[in-house]
Amino acid sequence: MADEVEDLERVFAQATQQVRYIGAQLAADKLLYFYARFKQATEGPCRTPKPGFFDFQGKAKWEAWSKLGDMGKDQAMMEYISLLSNIDDGWLNRLSSEAHMNPDRHPRQQPGQQGMGVSVSVMANTDRVLTDAEKTVFDWCQEGNVPRVTQLLRDSGVDVNCLDQEGLGLLHWACDRGDVEMTRTLLSLGADINNQAKDLQTALHYAVSCEHKDVTELLVQQGIDVKLKDNEGNTAMDIASDDMKLFLHTQLANIT
């Protein structure tokens, strides 16, 4: 049994090497399939929080991984290998042959090529990681770094109500992330609770869309205008799920 497990892990490791090489040629659904099973095999069931509403790539990855539930490590590895074999049935023989011919170099990996590893970075042209010096107040806000955001707003003259290139304000990002501490901090630093994004949505639109109840409660308590409409004529209540509608109605009733 131990030998069988070792063989499976060895073939799985070789499969991940091959997927690194062919990843740029694969459709997004295939890459998501590989990504989810890689995560399941190496980290186990998904236990991480669901990404924010506008983190489309992050949500797609999270959902693909989360759907695997409690699938075992061996099953995840076998399904990973199986899909690769369906896509390229000769990959293992070819990989072994090239490794034998040139044992000092990673099979079929070009010099300087970045592996997908855990993140499957070729999936959607993931942006490179910014250095601290390159990050804006919006980057720090999205990361939940309250001290750095506070410092920039107090010392650098950044307008707490300005919009970024996506047409979103800091308060929108904090509420999209469900970050109560950041939301409270921004409001204390003068953020306009009714500030509207480029599409005229308020922070409340974002909070209810992502079903962040703590942030929704805070916004209502702080007096956000629940009647404000976006450019499609929808209030936050209009776009809320049934559960969030009930929650929002309850919060509004508590302050009247």
Secondary structure by P-SEA (a helix, b strand, c coil): caaaaaaaaaaaaaaaaaaaaacccccaaaaaaaaaaaaaacccccccccccccaaaaaaaaaaaaacccccaaaaaaaaaaaaaaaccaaaaaaaaaaaacccccccccccccccccccccccccccccccccccaaaaaaacaaaaaaaaaccccccccccccccccaaaaaaaaccaaaaaaaaaacccccccccccccaaaaaaaacaaaaaaaaaaacccccccccccccccccccaaaaaaaaaaaaaac
